[in-house]
Amino acid sequence: MSLSERVAPNIPYLRRFARALCGNQASGDAYVAATLEAIIADPPSFDEIDDAKVSLFSIFLRIWESLDVNQREEAPPTSVTGQAERRLERLAPRPRQAFLLTAVEGFSPEEARVILNVSAKELDQLIDQAGREIAEQVATDILIIEDEPIIAMDLEALVEGLGHKVSGIARTHSEAVHAVRTQNPGLILADIQLADGSSGLEAVNEILGDLEVPVIFITAYPERLLTGDRPEPTFLITKPFQADMVKAMISQALFFDTRARKRGEAA
């Protein structure tokens, strides 16, 4: 396979990443062009990493950190894209890169470490920092729907560690619905199998009939949600979960939620 055949399929994804990182399309495309020129000038550099997409993003970030071609174009403040870009601008550069690579571009932690040229510990620290910085912008109340006390306590610690507040912990369908009606959370973490045999999925469906709120399902039974028979959840974590995965998912859900707000701002 030729160099161009390996690079071309990944360029649209690189352009998306570049725009999010730089804040506008013109600057992003300028960095992408500089990256392609660097690869053409030194083809062996592209083969230093076996995976073509990982290699392309790795070279791009080296270019991004060494050249200053960024030309800012402010997005309209009322647009969804503009809101997301403003949130990104407030993140420190390296945490922003780690967040975009893992939460937006879908790279695995192993791939992100190669692209960023960092250790596993350093990547975890970058993602954790991104989560805290995002929480400073969109801190909210989070409802936990979970019937296992130890897991609920772990989730509570993760939520509060990011700077959010746990509005309540519900163990059953009825408790979850009541909690939402009285507390109006900004995000829900939900198991699908609850105490007394009730369903977290049914509780969430009832909740979403009255309230528009992002939901992250944390379940040991992902096959019950990934059936293809109906719209599937955007955010799904399988038990046993990794703490960093939960943190990243919370940050991602709130970051791209157009209703995300500072706690108490709507009151």
C-alpha positions in Angstrom: 0.0 0.0 0.0 1.4 3.4 -1.0 2.0 6.2 1.5 -0.9 8.3 0.1 -3.3 5.3 0.4 -2.3 4.9 4.1 -2.6 8.6 4.9 -5.7 9.7 2.9 -8.5 7.8 4.8 -7.4 9.4 8.0 -7.2 13.0 6.9 -10.9 13.8 7.6 -10.4 12.6 11.2 -7.2 14.6 11.6 -9.0 17.7 10.2 -11.7 17.3 12.8 -9.1 16.9 15.6 -7.1 19.9 14.3 -10.1 22.2 14.2 -11.1 21.3 17.8 -7.5 21.7 19.0 -6.9 25.0 17.2 -10.4 26.5 17.6 -11.2 27.1 13.9 -11.0 25.4 10.5 -8.5 27.7 8.9 -5.9 27.2 11.6 -6.6 23.5 11.8 -6.2 23.0 8.1 -3.0 24.9 8.1 -1.5 22.5 10.6 -2.8 19.5 8.7 -1.2 20.9 5.5 2.1 21.4 7.4 1.9 17.8 8.7 1.4 16.4 5.2 4.3 18.4 3.9 6.5 17.1 6.7 5.5 13.5 5.8 6.2 14.1 2.1 9.6 15.6 2.9 10.5 12.6 5.2 8.5 9.5 4.3 10.4 7.2 6.7 9.1 9.3 9.7 5.6 8.0 8.9 6.8 4.4 9.3 8.2 4.8 12.8 4.7 3.8 14.1 3.0 0.8 12.6 -0.6 2.1 12.8 -1.1 4.7 10.1 -3.7 6.8 12.0 -1.7 6.8 15.2 1.4 7.8 13.2 -0.4 10.6 11.4 -1.8 12.1 14.7 1.6 11.8 16.3 3.4 13.7 13.6 0.6 16.3 13.6 1.1 17.0 17.3 4.8 17.4 16.8 4.1 19.9 14.1 1.5 21.6 16.3 3.9 22.1 19.1 6.7 23.4 16.9 5.0 25.8 14.6 2.8 28.9 15.2 0.3 29.1 12.3 -2.8 29.5 14.5 -5.1 32.2 13.3 -8.1 32.5 15.6 -11.6 33.0 14.2 -14.2 33.5 16.8 -17.2 31.2 16.5 -20.7 32.8 17.2 -21.3 32.6 20.9 -24.8 31.2 20.5 -23.7 28.2 18.3 -23.3 24.8 19.8 -19.9 24.5 18.0 -18.9 27.9 19.5 -19.8 26.8 23.0 -17.7 23.6 22.7 -14.8 25.5 21.3 -14.8 28.0 24.1 -14.8 25.2 26.6 -11.8 23.6 24.8 -10.0 26.9 24.8 -10.1 27.0 28.6 -8.3 23.6 28.9 -4.5 23.6 29.2 -3.0 22.4 25.9 -1.8 18.9 26.9 -5.0 17.9 28.9 -7.0 19.2 25.9 -5.0 17.0 23.5 -5.5 13.9 25.8 -9.2 14.7 26.2 -9.8 15.1 22.5 -7.8 12.0 21.5 -9.7 9.7 24.0 -13.1 11.2 24.3 -13.7 12.6 20.8 -11.4 10.6 18.4 -11.9 7.3 20.2 -8.2 6.4 20.5 -7.5 3.7 23.2 -5.3 4.8 26.1 -2.5 2.8 24.6 -2.8 4.6 21.3 -3.1 8.0 23.0 0.0 7.4 25.0 1.9 6.7 21.8 0.5 9.8 20.1 1.3 12.1 23.0 4.6 10.3 23.8 3.8 10.0 27.5 3.7 7.2 30.1 0.5 5.6 31.3 0.7 7.6 34.5 1.2 10.8 32.7 -1.8 10.1 30.4 -4.0 9.4 33.4 -2.9 12.7 35.0 -3.6 14.6 31.8 -7.1 13.1 31.5 -7.8 13.7 35.2 -6.7 17.4 34.8 -8.9 17.8 31.8 -11.9 16.4 33.8 -11.3 18.8 36.7 -10.9 21.8 34.3 -14.1 20.8 32.5 -15.9 20.5 35.8 -14.9 24.1 36.7 -16.8 25.2 33.6 -19.8 22.9 33.8 -20.0 21.6 37.4 -23.4 20.1 38.1 -25.4 17.9 40.4 -25.2 14.2 39.5 -27.8 11.5 40.5 -26.4 8.0 41.0 -28.9 5.1 40.3 -27.1 2.1 41.8 -28.3 -0.5 44.3 -24.8 -1.9 45.4 -23.6 0.3 48.3 -19.9 -0.1 47.7 -20.2 0.7 44.0 -22.4 3.7 44.8 -19.7 4.9 47.2 -17.0 4.5 44.6 -19.0 6.5 42.1 -19.8 9.2 44.6 -16.0 9.6 45.3 -15.3 9.8 41.6 -18.0 12.4 41.0 -16.9 14.6 43.9 -13.2 14.2 43.0 -14.0 15.8 39.6 -15.7 18.8 41.4 -19.3 17.8 40.9 -21.9 17.2 43.6 -23.9 14.1 44.2 -27.5 15.1 44.5 -28.6 11.7 45.7 -28.2 7.9 45.4 -31.3 5.9 44.3 -31.6 2.1 44.7 -34.9 1.5 43.0 -37.0 2.7 40.1 -39.3 4.7 42.3 -36.5 6.3 44.3 -34.8 7.4 41.0 -37.9 9.0 39.6 -38.6 10.8 42.9 -35.0 12.0 43.2 -35.2 13.6 39.7 -38.5 15.3 40.4 -37.2 16.9 43.6 -33.5 17.6 42.7 -33.3 18.2 38.9 -29.8 16.7 38.3 -27.5 17.8 35.5 -26.4 14.2 34.7 -27.4 10.7 35.7 -25.2 7.6 36.3 -27.4 4.6 36.1 -27.2 0.8 36.5 -29.9 -1.1 34.6 -30.6 -3.8 37.3 -31.7 -2.4 40.6 -32.7 -3.6 44.1 -36.2 -5.2 44.3 -35.8 -6.3 40.7 -36.7 -3.0 39.3 -35.1 -1.7 36.1 -32.8 1.3 35.9 -33.4 1.4 32.1 -37.2 1.8 32.7 -36.5 4.4 35.3 -34.3 6.4 33.0 -36.9 6.2 30.1 -39.5 7.6 32.5 -37.2 10.3 33.6 -36.3 11.3 30.1 -40.0 11.8 29.4 -40.0 14.8 31.7 -36.4 16.0 31.7 -33.7 16.3 29.1 -30.5 15.2 30.8 -27.4 13.2 29.7 -27.3 9.7 31.1 -24.3 7.3 31.5 -25.2 3.7 31.9 -22.8 1.6 34.0 -23.8 -2.1 33.8 -22.6 -5.6 33.9 -25.1 -6.5 31.2 -24.2 -4.3 28.2 -25.9 -6.8 25.8 -29.3 -5.7 27.2 -28.7 -2.2 25.8 -26.7 -3.0 22.7 -29.4 -5.0 20.8 -29.8 -2.9 17.7 -33.6 -3.0 18.1 -33.9 0.6 19.4 -31.8 3.7 19.9 -28.8 2.7 22.0 -27.2 4.8 24.7 -24.4 7.2 23.7 -22.6 6.6 27.0 -22.1 3.1 28.2 -19.6 1.7 30.6 -19.2 -2.0 31.4 -18.7 -3.3 35.0 -16.2 -3.9 36.4 -15.3 -0.4 35.4 -12.0 1.6 35.5 -12.1 4.8 37.5 -10.4 6.8 34.7 -13.0 5.6 32.2 -15.9 6.8 34.4 -14.2 10.2 34.8 -13.5 10.6 31.1 -17.1 9.6 30.3 -18.6 12.1 32.8 -16.4 14.9 31.4 -17.3 14.0 27.8 -21.0 13.8 28.5 -21.1 17.2 30.2 -18.6 18.9 27.8 -20.8 18.2 24.8 -24.1 18.8 26.6 -25.5 22.1 25.4 -27.5 22.4 28.6 -24.4 22.0 30.9 -24.3 24.7 33.4 -22.6 25.9 36.6 -24.3 24.5 39.7 -27.1 26.9 40.8 -26.9 29.0 37.6 -30.4 28.2 36.6 -31.9 28.8 40.1 
